[in-house]
């Protein structure tokens, strides 16, 4: 039996994100099967497992990149199963990626501004006929971007190209780009990969502050167990595409199946 937290966090009532019975196959290969996941508003939820355990596949199922073959995904009670990724984004889900998806040759500011695209109303004709409305929209978008730059302490590098930044700052820029979309649900795919202890501490604090000050819920995919224990309210562990333990982090990491998955089952 999996470790469970005996509160309403284990039910779908009022959940910001609810996944039920998620299964995703690629040909004859079952990447994830029978996965349930519930995240409550303003909760930081950890998702862990060895490489190849199904973490990214589950995330792709949630965000519409690879819709589940079986199961349902609900956001704020609304069924979004199979919804296209760009539409999922407009519904309030922002995501960072395991491999940095920043645009080299562009400044920190320009990379962050791209995160506002889902709130911008495109159209040359509209801009030409209603230049005043477009200008007002740009001012509002810039205001939000500036707030996030200050929040993540990126003022001093705002005009630098992202190419030459250290990994810790690049990860922070990617977090900023996600936050300017004003998401309700923030999915962070290994945001601390390649960081030293000090950088991990900064990122952990920024995630906690984003929850506290911006009201976001967070799905945190991470290999650093110290981070999961330190900032997550609950967690789910996967192995070979299946759920092996869930509940309060300090209890889950002691589960023999979780220990075996990391110590004896570091499959690719």
C-alpha positions in Angstrom: 0.0 0.0 0.0 1.3 3.5 -0.9 1.9 6.1 1.7 -1.1 8.4 1.7 -1.9 11.7 3.3 -5.2 11.6 5.1 -6.5 15.0 4.1 -8.6 16.3 1.2 -5.3 16.7 -0.8 -6.0 13.1 -1.8 -9.4 13.9 -3.4 -10.3 15.8 -6.5 -12.5 18.3 -4.6 -11.3 21.8 -5.5 -8.1 20.5 -7.1 -6.3 22.7 -9.5 -5.0 19.7 -11.4 -6.4 16.2 -11.4 -5.2 13.2 -13.4 -7.0 9.9 -13.2 -5.9 6.6 -14.6 -3.3 8.1 -17.0 -1.9 5.7 -19.6 0.3 6.6 -22.5 1.6 4.0 -25.0 4.1 4.4 -27.8 3.5 1.5 -30.2 3.8 -1.5 -28.0 5.7 0.2 -25.2 3.6 1.4 -22.2 5.4 4.5 -20.9 3.0 5.3 -18.0 0.0 3.3 -16.8 -2.6 3.8 -14.0 -1.2 7.1 -12.8 -3.3 9.3 -10.5 -2.2 12.7 -9.5 -4.0 15.5 -7.6 -2.6 18.9 -6.9 -4.5 21.4 -4.7 -4.4 25.2 -5.1 -1.1 26.7 -3.9 0.4 23.3 -3.4 4.0 22.4 -4.3 3.9 18.8 -5.5 7.0 16.7 -6.2 7.3 14.2 -9.0 10.3 11.9 -8.8 11.7 8.7 -10.3 14.8 7.4 -12.1 15.5 8.2 -15.7 12.9 6.5 -17.9 10.3 6.2 -15.1 7.7 8.2 -17.0 7.9 11.6 -15.4 8.3 13.6 -18.7 5.7 11.4 -20.4 3.2 12.2 -17.7 4.0 15.9 -18.0 3.5 15.7 -21.7 0.2 14.0 -21.2 -0.9 16.8 -18.9 0.2 19.6 -21.2 -1.2 18.1 -24.4 2.1 17.2 -26.2 1.3 13.5 -26.0 -2.3 13.1 -24.9 -3.1 10.0 -22.8 -4.4 6.9 -24.5 -6.4 6.2 -21.4 -7.5 8.5 -18.5 -8.5 12.1 -17.9 -6.8 15.3 -17.1 -8.7 18.1 -15.4 -7.6 21.7 -14.7 -9.7 23.5 -12.2 -12.4 20.9 -12.7 -12.5 21.3 -16.5 -11.6 18.3 -18.6 -8.6 19.3 -20.8 -7.7 15.7 -21.9 -6.1 15.9 -25.3 -6.3 19.7 -25.5 -3.5 21.2 -27.7 -0.5 22.6 -25.9 -1.0 26.2 -26.9 -4.6 26.0 -25.6 -3.5 24.4 -22.3 -1.2 27.4 -21.9 -4.0 29.9 -22.4 -5.9 28.1 -19.6 -3.2 28.9 -17.1 -0.5 26.2 -17.4 3.1 27.3 -17.8 6.1 25.0 -18.1 9.8 25.0 -18.1 11.8 22.2 -19.7 14.6 19.8 -18.6 16.7 21.0 -21.5 16.8 24.8 -21.6 14.5 26.3 -24.2 15.9 29.8 -24.2 16.7 31.7 -27.5 20.4 32.3 -27.9 21.3 35.6 -29.6 18.5 37.3 -27.6 18.7 39.3 -24.4 17.3 38.2 -21.0 14.6 40.8 -21.4 13.5 39.6 -24.8 13.4 36.0 -23.7 11.2 36.9 -20.8 8.9 39.1 -23.0 8.2 36.0 -25.1 6.3 34.5 -22.1 3.6 37.2 -22.6 2.7 36.0 -26.0 -0.5 34.2 -24.9 -1.8 37.5 -23.5 -1.1 39.5 -26.6 -3.7 40.1 -29.3 -1.9 39.8 -32.7 -2.8 41.4 -35.9 -1.2 44.1 -38.1 -4.6 45.6 -39.0 -5.6 45.9 -35.4 -2.3 47.5 -34.5 -2.6 50.0 -37.4 -6.3 50.9 -36.7 -6.1 50.9 -32.9 -2.5 51.9 -32.2 -3.5 53.4 -28.9 -5.0 50.1 -27.7 -1.8 48.2 -28.8 0.4 50.7 -27.0 -1.7 50.4 -23.9 -1.4 46.6 -24.2 2.4 46.8 -24.6 2.7 49.0 -21.5 0.7 46.5 -19.4 2.7 43.6 -20.7 6.0 45.4 -19.9 4.8 46.2 -16.4 4.2 42.6 -15.6 7.6 41.6 -17.1 9.4 44.3 -15.0 7.7 43.0 -11.9 8.9 39.5 -12.5 12.4 40.6 -13.4 12.6 42.4 -10.0 11.0 39.4 -8.2 13.7 37.1 -9.6 16.5 39.6 -9.1 17.4 39.8 -12.8 17.7 43.6 -13.1 21.5 43.6 -13.5 21.5 41.2 -16.4 18.3 42.3 -18.2 20.1 43.4 -21.4 22.7 40.6 -21.5 22.5 37.9 -24.1 21.4 34.6 -22.5 24.1 32.7 -24.4 26.9 33.5 -21.9 25.0 33.2 -18.6 25.8 30.5 -16.1 23.3 27.6 -15.8 21.8 29.0 -12.6 20.9 32.3 -14.2 19.6 30.6 -17.4 17.2 28.5 -15.3 16.1 31.7 -13.5 15.4 33.4 -16.8 13.3 30.4 -17.9 11.4 30.6 -14.7 10.8 34.3 -15.3 9.4 33.6 -18.8 7.0 31.0 -17.3 5.9 33.4 -14.5 5.1 36.3 -16.8 2.4 34.2 -18.4 0.6 34.5 -15.0 -0.1 30.8 -14.7 -2.3 29.1 -12.2 -0.3 25.9 -12.6 3.5 25.9 -13.0 5.3 22.8 -14.2 9.0 22.8 -13.5 11.0 20.1 -15.2 14.3 19.6 -13.3 14.8 23.4 -12.7 17.9 22.7 -10.5 19.8 20.4 -12.9 23.4 21.4 -13.0 23.2 23.8 -10.1 25.5 24.0 -7.1 24.1 24.1 -3.6 23.9 27.9 -3.4 22.0 28.1 -6.7 19.7 25.4 -5.6 19.0 27.4 -2.5 18.1 30.5 -4.5 15.8 28.6 -6.8 14.0 26.8 -3.9 13.4 30.2 -2.3 12.0 31.7 -5.6 9.6 28.7 -6.0 8.4 29.1 -2.5 8.0 32.9 -3.0 6.1 32.3 -6.3 3.6 30.2 -4.4 3.3 32.6 -1.5 3.2 35.9 -3.5 1.7 34.8 -6.8 -0.6 32.1 -5.7 0.7 29.5 -8.2 0.5 25.7 -7.7 3.6 23.9 -8.7 4.4 20.5 -10.1 8.1 20.0 -9.5 10.0 17.3 -11.3 13.3 16.9 -9.6 16.1 14.4 -8.9 17.4 16.3 -5.8 15.6 14.6 -2.9 16.8 17.3 -0.5 14.9 19.9 -2.6 11.7 17.7 -2.7 11.8 17.2 1.1 12.6 20.8 1.7 9.8 22.6 -0.3 7.2 20.0 -1.4 3.9 19.5 0.4 3.4 16.1 -1.1 5.0 13.9 -3.8 4.6 11.0 -6.1 7.3 8.5 -7.1 7.2 6.6 -10.4 9.2 3.6 -11.6 8.8 1.9 -15.0 5.8 4.1 -15.6 3.9 3.0 -12.5 3.1 4.7 -9.2 5.2 3.2 -6.4 4.6 5.6 -3.5 2.9 8.9 -2.8 2.3 11.1 0.2 4.4 13.3 2.5 8.0 13.5 1.2 9.8 12.6 4.4 7.8 9.4 4.5 7.9 8.5 0.8 11.7 8.7 0.5 11.9 6.0 3.2 9.7 3.6 1.2 11.7 0.5 0.3 10.4 0.7 -3.3 11.6 4.2 -3.7 15.0 3.4 -2.2 15.2 0.4 -4.6 14.2 2.4 -7.6 17.1 4.9 -7.0 19.7 2.5 -5.6 19.0 -0.6 -7.5 17.0 0.5 -10.5 18.8 3.4 -12.1 17.6 2.4 -15.6 17.7 4.7 -18.6 
